Structure formats: structure tokens, C-alpha cells
Amino acid sequence: MRPLTALLAALLTAVLTAAPADAGRQTTTDAARDVYRVPASGTPALAPANRNHDIVRAGTVHRGRTLTLWLKVRSLPRTGYVATWDVKTPNHRWALHHDRRAGTVYTSLFLFHGPEVLDCSGLRGKALPRQERVVVTVPRACIGRPRWIRFGASMGRETEQVHFIDDARIDAGFRSDRCRLGPRVRHN
């Protein structure tokens, strides 16, 4: 075989046998300064100075017995936010929340628009202030051991007067009832 032909054959073999890009992990980057300020009455507008709720990256690791989801903001506050992940599986849609509003820190799992899953031993959430991240880990058994997921993430704060929100997959925009989902991430 000629050297160029051998090189091309080796390259083609490597490409065809490589693992798919979505196997086990995915990261998305979001535009900075695209937090929306939504007043109780009035018109939503960008709030570029809001660093606390401004997602810059979000991701997942879907391997082994757990599904780990994370998001990173420009400046993670100690309190005053709810980090949310919308997770679609082949059979269901789920909502995960890490609530750090006033009071007790609480991580929860809900069937989308349904009841909270109260028997999910191993559900964990934590803030990593030095990394400006919020991380949630859910045992795959709690969501039916899916072979793939699609996820979206949002960060927000809601008061009676105003709501701040950023969606990790929408630059300068948001949906009112759910996050925009990315492509499938296969279990690895």
C-alpha cells in the first residue's frame, strides 16, 4: 500500500471507530450579559449588569449510576437563586431544582408538571462558590435508568416585583415554562 493510501485508511478507521461526541457528557456555552429582568407588570428587558444569574456554561455527565448536571454563572451569590435543570428521558420529563432562596437549601426532583419524587436517596445538590458553579447529582434509578437524556438549564430569582432569569441555551431570551433542551446525551 502506498504511504498516502495507508495514512488515509488509518484515519478513516480511527474516525469510524471513535466514540460519538454525545456519549456520556455534554457542555453548552451561553452568551454573557443575557439575563432577563421580568417585572410583575411591564415589559421584560435585558439586565446586563446582573452577574448573579448570568449562566456562562452548563453541562452534564451521564455515566455510571448517576446523572450529574451543573451550571456556571459569572458571579455565584450565597443566596437568592434557584438553579433549575429540565431533563427529558425516553419516557418522562423531569425538573431538578437547587433552591438557595432565603432559608434552608433544598434540592428537589419533580416529574415535570407533576409530583415531587420524595424517595430518591442519593439526590444531592451543592454550590461551589470558588468555581461559580451549582452542581446536582441524581441517581439514574430515580429517573428510570434512561439510555439517553436531553437537558436544559436556567438560573433565576423571583420576588413579588421582579423575576430575573437566564436560560443556558437561549442567548438573550427565555421560555416561560421550561428550558430549551439540547441534543441527546447517551449513557456511557
C-alpha positions in Angstrom: 0.0 0.0 0.0 1.3 3.5 -0.8 2.0 5.7 2.3 -0.7 8.2 1.5 -3.3 5.5 1.0 -2.3 3.8 4.2 -2.5 7.1 6.1 -6.0 7.8 4.7 -7.1 4.2 5.5 -5.8 4.6 9.1 -7.5 8.0 9.5 -10.8 6.7 8.2 -10.7 3.7 10.5 -10.0 6.0 13.5 -12.9 8.2 12.6 -15.3 5.3 12.1 -14.4 3.7 15.4 -14.3 6.8 17.5 -17.0 7.2 20.2 -19.8 9.5 19.4 -19.4 13.1 20.6 -22.6 12.9 22.7 -21.6 9.7 24.7 -21.6 10.4 28.4 -21.1 14.2 28.5 -22.1 17.5 27.1 -21.3 21.1 27.7 -23.0 24.2 26.3 -21.8 27.8 26.4 -24.2 30.7 26.9 -23.7 34.4 26.0 -22.7 36.6 28.8 -24.9 39.5 29.9 -28.2 37.9 28.6 -30.2 37.8 31.9 -33.7 39.0 31.6 -35.5 41.2 34.1 -39.2 40.4 34.0 -41.3 42.8 36.1 -44.6 41.7 37.6 -46.2 44.3 35.4 -44.4 45.7 32.4 -42.1 44.6 29.6 -39.2 42.1 30.0 -35.8 43.7 29.3 -32.2 42.6 29.4 -30.3 43.2 32.7 -26.6 43.1 31.5 -25.3 44.2 35.0 -26.8 41.1 36.7 -23.8 38.8 37.3 -25.5 36.5 39.8 -28.0 34.8 37.5 -26.0 35.0 34.2 -25.2 31.5 33.1 -22.0 31.2 31.0 -21.7 27.4 30.8 -23.8 24.4 31.6 -23.2 20.7 31.3 -23.9 17.1 32.2 -22.1 13.8 32.8 -24.3 10.8 32.1 -22.2 7.9 33.2 -22.3 5.0 35.7 -25.1 5.1 38.3 -25.6 8.9 38.4 -26.5 11.8 36.2 -24.6 15.0 37.2 -25.8 18.4 35.9 -24.1 21.7 36.5 -24.2 25.3 35.6 -21.7 28.1 35.9 -22.6 31.8 36.3 -20.4 35.0 36.2 -20.7 35.5 40.0 -22.4 32.9 42.2 -24.2 34.6 45.1 -24.6 32.9 48.5 -28.4 33.1 48.4 -31.2 34.5 46.3 -31.4 32.0 43.4 -32.9 28.8 42.1 -30.8 26.7 39.7 -33.1 24.5 37.5 -32.5 21.7 35.1 -35.1 20.4 32.7 -34.3 16.7 31.8 -36.1 14.7 29.1 -35.7 11.0 29.0 -37.2 8.5 26.6 -40.2 8.0 28.9 -40.6 11.2 31.0 -39.6 14.8 31.6 -38.1 15.9 34.9 -37.4 19.1 36.7 -34.4 19.3 39.1 -34.1 22.4 41.4 -31.3 23.6 43.7 -33.1 26.2 45.8 -30.9 28.7 47.7 -33.5 31.4 48.4 -33.8 32.6 51.9 -33.9 29.7 54.5 -33.0 26.1 54.1 -31.0 25.0 51.0 -33.1 22.4 49.2 -32.5 20.1 46.2 -35.6 18.5 44.6 -36.7 16.3 41.8 -40.1 16.5 40.2 -41.9 14.7 37.4 -42.4 17.7 35.0 -45.6 19.4 35.9 -46.2 16.6 38.4 -45.4 15.5 41.9 -42.1 15.7 43.7 -40.1 12.5 43.9 -39.6 12.0 47.6 -38.0 8.6 47.6 -34.8 9.4 45.7 -32.0 8.5 48.1 -28.7 10.0 46.8 -30.1 13.2 45.3 -27.6 15.9 46.0 -27.0 19.5 45.2 -24.3 21.9 46.1 -22.9 25.3 45.4 -19.2 25.7 44.6 -18.6 29.4 45.1 -14.9 29.4 44.1 -15.8 27.8 40.8 -19.0 29.9 40.4 -20.9 26.6 39.9 -24.0 24.8 41.1 -24.0 21.0 40.8 -26.8 18.5 41.2 -26.3 14.7 41.1 -29.3 12.4 40.7 -29.1 8.6 40.8 -30.2 7.2 37.4 -32.5 4.8 39.2 -34.7 7.7 40.3 -35.4 8.7 36.7 -35.8 5.2 35.2 -32.2 4.5 34.2 -32.6 6.2 30.8 -30.3 5.3 28.0 -30.2 8.9 26.9 -31.2 12.3 28.2 -31.7 15.8 26.8 -31.1 18.7 29.2 -31.6 22.4 29.6 -30.6 24.7 32.5 -31.8 28.0 33.9 -30.9 30.3 36.8 -33.3 32.7 38.4 -34.6 34.7 41.2 -38.2 35.6 41.7 -39.8 38.2 44.0 -43.2 39.7 44.1 -42.0 42.7 42.0 -39.5 41.1 39.5 -38.1 37.9 38.2 -34.5 37.5 36.9 -33.9 34.6 34.5 -31.3 33.2 32.2 -31.6 30.1 30.0 -28.3 28.3 29.2 -29.3 27.6 25.6 -31.1 30.8 24.6 -28.9 33.9 24.0 -30.9 36.9 25.3 -34.2 35.0 25.7 -36.2 32.6 27.8 -39.3 30.4 27.8 -41.9 30.9 30.4 -42.5 27.3 31.4 -39.4 25.3 30.6 -35.8 25.4 29.5 -34.6 24.9 25.9 -33.2 21.3 25.5 -30.0 20.3 23.8 -29.3 17.2 21.8 -29.3 13.7 23.3 -26.6 12.7 25.7 -26.2 8.9 25.6 -25.4 6.9 28.8 -21.8 5.8 28.8 
